[in-house]
Amino acid sequence: QAQLVESGGGLVQPGGSLTLSCVASGPRVSLYTMGWHRQAPGKEREFVAKIKPSGDAPLYAGPVKGRFTISRDITKNTVYLQMNNLSPEDTAVYYCAADNRYANWETGVMDYWGKGTLVTVSS
């Protein structure tokens, strides 16, 4: 019922910043909790951040706290991830995800997934 489309990935130098966007379409998508996961080469997918429909109570994984900011524009059905002070360890495919009812953010089981956008942090 929902489709998620990410954009904004690319190449950035260490210490730089990048902002990702995710546009959601479908019925009642404004009621979903939405967020981001990432998967680095050779590693399992891991949780990054999530945000409620109201924009309250954003939650971040430990490695990105203080550097990443998740936000939401409910009128545009869009979720953003602002990434600051990036390091090579942040290199990964970043996936937008949505939680309708049966998702588990700790294990990465989501109701809806985007196709991902690649972020490469390198000199």
Accessible surface in RSA format (square Angstrom, percent):
REM  Atomic radii and reference values for relative SASA: ProtOr
REM  Chains: A
REM  Algorithm: Lee & Richards
REM  Probe-radius: 1.40
REM  Slices: 20
REM RES _ NUM      All-atoms   Total-Side   Main-Chain    Non-polar    All polar
REM                ABS   REL    ABS   REL    ABS   REL    ABS   REL    ABS   REL
RES GLN A   1   158.48  88.6 104.47  76.4  54.00 128.6  45.23  96.3 113.24  85.9
RES ALA A   2    20.60  18.9   0.07   0.1  20.53  46.7   2.31   3.3  18.29  48.4
RES GLN A   3   113.58  63.5 108.95  79.6   4.63  11.0  31.99  68.1  81.59  61.9
RES LEU A   4     7.40   4.1   0.67   0.5   6.73  16.9   0.67   0.5   6.73  18.1
RES VAL A   5    85.37  56.2  81.70  74.0   3.67   8.8  83.47  72.5   1.90   5.2
RES GLU A   6    19.39  11.1   2.65   2.0  16.74  39.9   0.00   0.0  19.39  15.8
RES SER A   7    61.96  52.4  57.30  76.5   4.66  10.7  41.67  88.7  20.29  28.4
RES GLY A   8    38.33  47.3   0.00   N/A  38.33  47.3  25.34  69.6  12.99  29.1
RES GLY A   9    30.74  37.9   0.00   N/A  30.74  37.9   2.05   5.6  28.69  64.3
RES GLY A  10    30.63  37.8   0.00   N/A  30.63  37.8  30.46  83.6   0.16   0.4
RES LEU A  11   132.53  73.8  99.22  71.0  33.31  83.7  99.22  69.7  33.31  89.6
RES VAL A  12    19.51  12.8  14.47  13.1   5.04  12.1  19.51  16.9   0.00   0.0
RES GLN A  13   124.46  69.6 122.37  89.4   2.09   5.0  32.83  69.9  91.63  69.5
RES PRO A  14    59.27  43.2  36.79  33.5  22.48  81.7  37.17  30.7  22.10 137.4
RES GLY A  15    48.07  59.3   0.00   N/A  48.07  59.3  21.33  58.5  26.74  59.9
RES GLY A  16    22.03  27.2   0.00   N/A  22.03  27.2  21.30  58.5   0.73   1.6
RES SER A  17    66.64  56.3  45.41  60.6  21.23  48.9  28.66  61.0  37.98  53.2
RES LEU A  18    40.10  22.3  34.59  24.7   5.51  13.9  39.81  28.0   0.29   0.8
RES THR A  19    68.61  48.8  53.82  54.6  14.79  35.2  35.52  47.7  33.10  50.0
RES LEU A  20     0.00   0.0   0.00   0.0   0.00   0.0   0.00   0.0   0.00   0.0
RES SER A  21    26.95  22.8  26.84  35.8   0.11   0.2   9.64  20.5  17.31  24.2
RES CYS A  22     0.00   0.0   0.00   0.0   0.00   0.0   0.00   0.0   0.00   0.0
RES VAL A  23    74.23  48.8  72.59  65.7   1.63   3.9  72.59  63.1   1.63   4.4
RES ALA A  24     3.82   3.5   1.08   1.7   2.73   6.2   1.08   1.5   2.73   7.2
RES SER A  25    57.64  48.7  54.09  72.2   3.55   8.2  43.06  91.7  14.58  20.4
RES GLY A  26    36.60  45.1   0.00   N/A  36.60  45.1  17.01  46.7  19.60  43.9
RES PRO A  27    77.98  56.8  65.12  59.4  12.86  46.7  76.48  63.1   1.50   9.3
RES ARG A  28   170.62  71.6 153.63  78.3  16.98  40.4  61.90  84.6 108.72  65.9
RES VAL A  29     5.83   3.8   4.75   4.3   1.09   2.6   4.75   4.1   1.09   3.0
RES SER A  30    40.79  34.5  37.50  50.1   3.29   7.6  14.76  31.4  26.03  36.5
RES LEU A  31    99.67  55.5  81.46  58.3  18.22  45.8  81.50  57.2  18.18  48.9
RES TYR A  32    10.23   4.8   9.83   5.6   0.41   1.1   7.14   5.4   3.10   3.8
RES THR A  33    26.12  18.6  24.42  24.8   1.70   4.1   6.11   8.2  20.02  30.3
RES MET A  34     2.24   1.2   2.24   1.5   0.00   0.0   0.00   0.0   2.24   3.0
RES GLY A  35     0.00   0.0   0.00   N/A   0.00   0.0   0.00   0.0   0.00   0.0
RES TRP A  36     0.00   0.0   0.00   0.0   0.00   0.0   0.00   0.0   0.00   0.0
RES HIS A  37     1.11   0.6   1.11   0.8   0.00   0.0   0.05   0.1   1.06   1.2
RES ARG A  38    13.74   5.8  13.74   7.0   0.00   0.0   0.96   1.3  12.77   7.7
RES GLN A  39    61.50  34.4  57.66  42.1   3.84   9.1   9.53  20.3  51.97  39.4
RES ALA A  40    20.86  19.2  16.99  26.2   3.88   8.8  17.34  24.4   3.53   9.3
RES PRO A  41   111.58  81.3  84.39  76.9  27.19  98.9  96.48  79.7  15.11  93.9
RES GLY A  42    92.93 114.6   0.00   N/A  92.93 114.6  45.93 126.0  47.00 105.3
RES LYS A  43   139.99  68.3 126.77  77.8  13.22  31.5  83.66  75.3  56.32  60.0
RES GLU A  44   155.59  89.3 142.67 107.9  12.92  30.8  58.77 113.7  96.81  79.0
RES ARG A  45    92.07  38.7  65.72  33.5  26.36  62.8  21.08  28.8  70.99  43.0
RES GLU A  46    80.12  46.0  74.47  56.3   5.66  13.5  31.24  60.4  48.88  39.9
RES PHE A  47    38.32  19.2  28.87  17.9   9.45  24.6  28.87  17.5   9.45  27.1
RES VAL A  48     0.45   0.3   0.32   0.3   0.14   0.3   0.45   0.4   0.00   0.0
RES ALA A  49     0.00   0.0   0.00   0.0   0.00   0.0   0.00   0.0   0.00   0.0
RES LYS A  50    47.19  23.0  47.19  29.0   0.00   0.0  16.19  14.6  31.00  33.0
RES ILE A  51     6.08   3.5   5.25   3.9   0.83   2.0   6.08   4.4   0.00   0.0
RES LYS A  52   106.33  51.9 106.31  65.2   0.02   0.0  54.84  49.4  51.48  54.8
RES PRO A  53    44.49  32.4  35.69  32.5   8.80  32.0  36.03  29.7   8.46  52.6
RES SER A  54    82.62  69.8  41.88  55.9  40.74  93.9  48.96 104.3  33.66  47.2
RES GLY A  55    30.60  37.7   0.00   N/A  30.60  37.7  14.20  39.0  16.41  36.7
RES ASP A  56    91.40  64.0  87.44  87.0   3.96   9.4  24.33  57.3  67.07  66.9
RES ALA A  57    63.24  58.2  35.83  55.3  27.42  62.4  49.26  69.4  13.98  37.0
RES PRO A  58    62.47  45.5  44.63  40.7  17.84  64.8  44.63  36.8  17.84 110.9
RES LEU A  59    82.58  46.0  81.98  58.6   0.60   1.5  82.58  58.0   0.00   0.0
RES TYR A  60    43.04  20.1  36.34  20.7   6.70  17.4  30.35  22.8  12.69  15.6
RES ALA A  61    21.06  19.4  14.50  22.4   6.57  14.9  21.06  29.7   0.00   0.0
RES GLY A  62    52.18  64.3   0.00   N/A  52.18  64.3  27.37  75.1  24.81  55.6
RES PRO A  63    87.44  63.7  64.40  58.7  23.04  83.8  77.35  63.9  10.09  62.7
RES VAL A  64     1.00   0.7   1.00   0.9   0.00   0.0   1.00   0.9   0.00   0.0
RES LYS A  65   127.86  62.4 107.81  66.2  20.05  47.7  54.64  49.2  73.23  78.0
RES GLY A  66    87.43 107.8   0.00   N/A  87.43 107.8  43.71 120.0  43.71  97.9
RES ARG A  67    49.14  20.6  45.08  23.0   4.06   9.7  32.79  44.8  16.35   9.9
RES PHE A  68     5.50   2.7   0.00   0.0   5.50  14.3   0.00   0.0   5.50  15.7
RES THR A  69    68.36  48.6  67.52  68.4   0.85   2.0  41.09  55.2  27.27  41.2
RES ILE A  70     7.11   4.0   0.00   0.0   7.11  17.1   0.00   0.0   7.11  19.3
RES SER A  71    49.75  42.0  48.12  64.2   1.63   3.8  35.42  75.4  14.34  20.1
RES ARG A  72    38.23  16.0   5.66   2.9  32.57  77.5   3.58   4.9  34.64  21.0
RES ASP A  73    42.19  29.6  37.51  37.3   4.68  11.1  15.25  35.9  26.94  26.9
RES ILE A  74    75.52  43.0  66.12  49.3   9.40  22.6  66.12  47.6   9.40  25.5
RES THR A  75   120.33  85.6  82.20  83.3  38.13  90.9  79.55 106.9  40.78  61.6
RES LYS A  76   132.06  64.4 116.03  71.2  16.03  38.2  71.10  64.0  60.96  64.9
RES ASN A  77    51.02  35.2  46.13  44.6   4.89  11.8   6.14  14.8  44.89  43.4
RES THR A  78     7.50   5.3   7.25   7.4   0.25   0.6   2.72   3.7   4.78   7.2
RES VAL A  79     0.25   0.2   0.25   0.2   0.00   0.0   0.25   0.2   0.00   0.0
RES TYR A  80    62.22  29.0  62.22  35.4   0.00   0.0  44.59  33.5  17.63  21.7
RES LEU A  81     0.00   0.0   0.00   0.0   0.00   0.0   0.00   0.0   0.00   0.0
RES GLN A  82    82.42  46.1  82.30  60.1   0.12   0.3  10.65  22.7  71.77  54.4
RES MET A  83     0.00   0.0   0.00   0.0   0.00   0.0   0.00   0.0   0.00   0.0
RES ASN A  84    50.32  34.7  50.32  48.6   0.00   0.0  17.51  42.1  32.82  31.7
RES ASN A  85    93.54  64.5  87.54  84.6   6.00  14.4  19.52  47.0  74.02  71.5
RES LEU A  86     2.37   1.3   0.00   0.0   2.37   6.0   0.00   0.0   2.37   6.4
RES SER A  87    34.82  29.4  34.56  46.1   0.26   0.6  27.43  58.4   7.40  10.4
RES PRO A  88    71.56  52.2  62.72  57.2   8.83  32.1  63.05  52.1   8.51  52.9
RES GLU A  89   132.11  75.8 111.74  84.5  20.37  48.5  69.60 134.6  62.51  51.0
RES ASP A  90     1.42   1.0   1.41   1.4   0.01   0.0   0.01   0.0   1.41   1.4
RES THR A  91    29.45  20.9  27.70  28.1   1.75   4.2  25.40  34.1   4.05   6.1
RES ALA A  92     1.65   1.5   0.73   1.1   0.92   2.1   1.65   2.3   0.00   0.0
RES VAL A  93    43.23  28.4  43.04  39.0   0.19   0.5  43.04  37.4   0.19   0.5
RES TYR A  94     0.00   0.0   0.00   0.0   0.00   0.0   0.00   0.0   0.00   0.0
RES TYR A  95    33.32  15.6  33.32  19.0   0.00   0.0   8.82   6.6  24.50  30.2
RES CYS A  96     0.00   0.0   0.00   0.0   0.00   0.0   0.00   0.0   0.00   0.0
RES ALA A  97     0.00   0.0   0.00   0.0   0.00   0.0   0.00   0.0   0.00   0.0
RES ALA A  98     0.15   0.1   0.15   0.2   0.00   0.0   0.15   0.2   0.00   0.0
RES ASP A  99    28.69  20.1  25.06  24.9   3.63   8.6   1.42   3.3  27.27  27.2
RES ASN A 100    77.74  53.6  54.49  52.7  23.25  56.0   1.70   4.1  76.04  73.5
RES ARG A 101   177.73  74.6 148.14  75.5  29.58  70.4  39.92  54.6 137.80  83.5
RES TYR A 102   169.33  79.1 145.47  82.8  23.86  62.1 120.54  90.6  48.78  60.1
RES ALA A 103    23.34  21.5   0.00   0.0  23.34  53.1   0.01   0.0  23.33  61.8
RES ASN A 104    64.32  44.4  59.76  57.8   4.56  11.0  16.42  39.5  47.90  46.3
RES TRP A 105    13.56   5.4  11.25   5.4   2.31   5.4  10.87   5.8   2.69   4.4
RES GLU A 106   144.06  82.7 109.34  82.7  34.73  82.7  66.35 128.3  77.71  63.4
RES THR A 107    97.43  69.3  62.52  63.4  34.91  83.2  68.78  92.4  28.65  43.3
RES GLY A 108    19.10  23.6   0.00   N/A  19.10  23.6   8.31  22.8  10.79  24.2
RES VAL A 109    89.97  59.2  85.98  77.8   3.99   9.6  89.97  78.2   0.00   0.0
RES MET A 110    17.90   9.3   0.00   0.0  17.90  42.6   0.40   0.3  17.50  23.2
RES ASP A 111    45.06  31.6  18.36  18.3  26.70  63.1   9.91  23.3  35.15  35.1
RES TYR A 112    40.84  19.1  36.56  20.8   4.28  11.1  27.93  21.0  12.90  15.9
RES TRP A 113    84.06  33.7  57.12  27.6  26.94  63.3  42.82  22.8  41.24  66.9
RES GLY A 114     7.07   8.7   0.00   N/A   7.07   8.7   1.07   2.9   6.00  13.4
RES LYS A 115   193.65  94.5 167.58 102.8  26.07  62.1 116.37 104.7  77.28  82.3
RES GLY A 116    23.86  29.4   0.00   N/A  23.86  29.4   0.58   1.6  23.28  52.1
RES THR A 117    19.63  14.0  13.52  13.7   6.11  14.6   9.34  12.5  10.29  15.6
RES LEU A 118   100.64  56.0  91.35  65.4   9.28  23.3  91.35  64.2   9.28  25.0
RES VAL A 119     0.00   0.0   0.00   0.0   0.00   0.0   0.00   0.0   0.00   0.0
RES THR A 120    41.34  29.4  41.33  41.9   0.01   0.0  31.52  42.3   9.82  14.8
RES VAL A 121     4.26   2.8   0.00   0.0   4.26  10.3   0.00   0.0   4.26  11.6
RES SER A 122    53.88  45.5  48.50  64.7   5.39  12.4  19.57  41.7  34.31  48.1
RES SER A 123   127.28 107.6  66.29  88.5  60.99 140.5  62.65 133.4  64.63  90.5
END  Absolute sums over single chains surface
CHAIN  1 A     6576.0       4981.2       1594.7       3544.7       3031.3
END  Absolute sums over all chains
TOTAL          6576.0       4981.2       1594.7       3544.7       3031.3
